[in-house]
Amino acid sequence: MLSQICVVSVTYYTDASDIRFTLAQQLCRLAHQKQINLIVVDDSPIHIREKIFQEQGGCVQILAQDNGRYQGKGGALRQAIDHARIWFQEHQKLNLNRCVICFTEPEKVDLLNHIQNIVTPIISLDQSADVVVPLRNRALFQETYPVEQYHSESFANLHFDSLAKRHVGFQTTEIMERGLDWLFGPFAFNARLACHWLEYTGMSWDAQMIPYVRGVLHRGWRIQSVEVHFKHPPEMKLQEEGNPVWTSKRLHQLNVLFELLGKAELT
């Protein structure tokens, strides 16, 4: 199964002492240890990128962001997805319909411990899903995240659920009962659908979500929610909890997504 999975991520650091940089290194090491294919597109200064390259192993590819073709976070995501698609076809010689691409932010190291559960609905024999959005276990979400993030993301999830559940594609039994974890970040999709992410031009968090929302609303994609017992890094909770810099960032994220995802797509 692992040969059919490719995890993609995007990075940008200006300081190698950033705890997120250390977590990105841990993600690369864990991918190598578990033999999970990982592609990272990085836009850091070269002296920072060289330190990430030290973590490169047989299953880990770290690419410099091509800012001529792919700008911003959304562009980096598209570059990573495009590279994964080509890698499946040219190097693995695999049928894209039996492959899955999974995105995660680099600091979400523990997600790799749950990757097979996440992708199973997409590549199992019955292929019961086109897209999977992992759902954080509620108790671990509350325990391991900064309190402000737990509340802001829980609120946003409820808001987007209230909009999505008006549409037939989101009215599955499991989504009606427990909703989607919109603000978690990671998602997985059948690799044959990669073109829909590559066609979307958004530059921010919307580049992750809107392609699968449009797929469900307009193309009949089947979406599933898979619960994972994900543990957020304790050093991030320690750094961010009670810090107004991070609460301001979360408010900005909500404002962006309420417009681009909520009003423009789901309303």
Backbone hydrogen bonds, N-H to C=O, Kabsch-Sander energy under -0.5 kcal/mol:
donor,donor_aa,acceptor,acceptor_aa,energy
4,Q,1,M,-1.9
5,I,2,L,-1.5
6,C,100,V,-2.0
7,V,37,N,-3.1
8,V,102,C,-3.0
9,S,39,I,-2.2
11,T,41,V,-2.4
18,D,15,D,-1.6
21,F,18,D,-0.8
22,T,18,D,-1.6
23,L,19,I,-2.1
24,A,20,R,-2.1
25,Q,21,F,-2.0
26,Q,22,T,-1.9
27,L,23,L,-2.3
28,C,24,A,-2.0
29,R,25,Q,-2.3
30,L,26,Q,-2.7
31,A,27,L,-2.4
32,H,28,C,-2.2
33,Q,29,R,-2.6
34,K,30,L,-2.6
35,Q,31,A,-0.7
36,I,31,A,-2.6
37,N,5,I,-0.6
37,N,35,Q,-0.5
38,L,59,C,-3.0
39,I,7,V,-2.7
40,V,61,Q,-3.0
41,V,9,S,-2.2
42,D,40,V,-0.6
42,D,63,L,-3.2
43,D,11,T,-2.3
48,I,45,P,-1.2
49,R,45,P,-2.5
50,E,46,I,-2.3
51,K,47,H,-0.6
51,K,48,I,-0.8
52,I,48,I,-1.4
53,F,49,R,-2.6
54,Q,50,E,-0.8
55,E,52,I,-2.4
56,Q,53,F,-1.8
60,V,57,G,-1.1
61,Q,38,L,-2.9
63,L,40,V,-3.2
63,L,61,Q,-0.5
65,Q,42,D,-2.9
67,N,65,Q,-1.2
69,R,66,D,-1.1
70,Y,66,D,-3.3
71,Q,69,R,-0.5
73,K,203,M,-0.7
74,G,203,M,-1.9
75,G,71,Q,-1.7
76,A,72,G,-2.4
77,L,73,K,-2.3
78,R,74,G,-2.0
79,Q,75,G,-2.6
80,A,76,A,-2.4
81,I,77,L,-2.5
82,D,78,R,-2.7
83,H,79,Q,-2.3
84,A,80,A,-2.3
85,R,81,I,-2.5
86,I,82,D,-2.3
87,W,83,H,-2.6
88,F,84,A,-2.4
89,Q,85,R,-1.8
90,E,86,I,-3.1
91,H,87,W,-1.9
92,Q,87,W,-1.8
93,K,88,F,-0.5
94,L,88,F,-2.1
98,R,95,N,-2.2
99,C,96,L,-1.8
100,V,4,Q,-2.8
101,I,189,F,-2.4
102,C,6,C,-2.4
103,F,187,F,-2.8
104,T,8,V,-2.0
108,K,105,E,-1.6
109,V,107,E,-1.9
111,L,108,K,-1.4
112,L,109,V,-1.6
113,N,110,D,-1.6
114,H,111,L,-2.1
115,I,112,L,-0.8
118,I,114,H,-1.8
119,V,115,I,-2.2
120,T,116,Q,-1.4
122,I,119,V,-1.6
123,I,119,V,-1.7
124,S,120,T,-1.8
127,Q,124,S,-1.0
128,S,121,P,-0.5
129,A,121,P,-1.7
130,D,222,R,-2.9
131,V,222,R,-2.0
132,V,188,A,-2.5
133,V,224,Q,-2.6
135,L,226,V,-2.7
136,R,134,P,-0.5
137,N,228,V,-2.0
141,F,137,N,-2.7
142,Q,138,R,-2.3
143,E,139,A,-2.2
144,T,140,L,-2.7
145,Y,141,F,-1.4
150,Y,146,P,-2.4
151,H,147,V,-2.0
152,S,148,E,-2.7
153,E,149,Q,-2.5
154,S,150,Y,-1.7
155,F,151,H,-2.3
156,A,152,S,-2.2
157,N,153,E,-2.5
158,L,154,S,-1.9
159,H,155,F,-2.0
160,F,156,A,-2.7
161,D,157,N,-2.3
162,S,158,L,-2.1
163,L,159,H,-1.3
164,A,160,F,-3.0
165,K,161,D,-2.6
166,R,163,L,-1.3
167,H,164,A,-2.4
170,F,167,H,-1.5
171,Q,168,V,-2.1
176,M,172,T,-2.6
177,E,173,T,-1.8
178,R,174,E,-2.6
179,G,175,I,-1.7
182,W,180,L,-1.3
184,F,181,D,-1.4
185,G,181,D,-0.6
187,F,103,F,-1.3
188,A,132,V,-2.5
189,F,101,I,-2.3
190,N,130,D,-2.2
191,A,96,L,-0.5
191,A,99,C,-2.4
192,R,96,L,-0.7
193,L,190,N,-2.4
194,A,191,A,-1.7
196,H,193,L,-1.9
197,W,193,L,-0.6
197,W,194,A,-1.2
198,L,194,A,-1.9
199,E,195,C,-1.7
200,Y,196,H,-0.6
207,A,204,S,-1.8
208,Q,205,W,-1.8
209,M,205,W,-1.1
210,I,206,D,-2.3
212,Y,209,M,-0.7
213,V,209,M,-2.0
214,R,210,I,-2.8
215,G,211,P,-1.7
216,V,212,Y,-2.1
217,L,213,V,-2.7
218,H,214,R,-2.8
219,R,214,R,-0.5
219,R,215,G,-1.6
220,G,216,V,-0.5
221,W,215,G,-2.1
223,I,221,W,-0.5
224,Q,131,V,-2.2
226,V,133,V,-1.0
227,E,225,S,-0.5
228,V,135,L,-2.8
230,F,228,V,-1.6
232,H,230,F,-0.5
236,M,233,P,-1.1
237,K,233,P,-1.4
238,L,234,P,-2.3
239,Q,235,E,-1.7
240,E,236,M,-2.4
241,E,237,K,-2.3
243,N,240,E,-2.2
246,W,243,N,-0.9
247,T,243,N,-1.6
248,S,244,P,-2.2
249,K,245,V,-1.6
250,R,246,W,-2.1
251,L,247,T,-1.9
252,H,248,S,-2.2
253,Q,249,K,-2.3
254,L,250,R,-2.3
255,N,251,L,-2.4
256,V,252,H,-2.4
257,L,253,Q,-2.5
258,F,254,L,-2.8
259,E,255,N,-1.4
260,L,256,V,-2.8
261,L,257,L,-1.9
262,G,257,L,-2.4
263,K,258,F,-2.4
264,A,259,E,-2.2
265,E,261,L,-0.9
266,L,261,L,-1.8
266,L,262,G,-0.7
267,T,262,G,-1.5
